[in-house]
Amino acid sequence: MPAPKPAVLFVCLGNICRSPLAEAAFRQEAARAGLEAHAESAGTGDWHAGEPPDRRAQAVARRHGIDIASLRARQVEAADFARFTHIVALDHDNLARLERMRPPGGAAVSLLLDHVPGRAGEAVADPYYGAQAGFDATWADVSAGARALVAKLRR
């Protein structure tokens, strides 16, 4: 029997900046690599639930040929640990929250940049309170993480 298709949930705090960009970068990289995978994003907080990604996140995704305007923020829920094969946090605080939420036998939790050789333990900086340049740096980080994660999942 073939292995189940990977299902990856990318998680940041509010699900309007880093995690939707990680979801978009992963989808793009998986398509490029011919990997059948499912991807979504969520936040550990709920204050942006139902909102589209930050306009600056949408702008950087558009510059890389991806439209994320239809995505809507949502909060991580207990069922996600059964629905997804991998839950990937964008920073240490969200990783810790996910580890506290994770039920016995739930999906493995990791940091995105743990998958990039030489970057284990690094967080993707939150660009929310900064300028557009922070979103460009976030895109570079999530793209590197997406490439590495896709390569790992293809093995």
Secondary structure, DSSP 8 states (H G I E B T S, - for coil): ------EEEEEESSSSSHHHHHHHHHHHHHHHHT---EEEEEES--TTTT----HHHHHHHHHTT---TT----B--TTHHHH-SEEEESSHHHHHHHHHH--TT--EEEEGGGGSTT-TT------TTS-HHHHHHHHHHHHHHHHHHHHHHH-
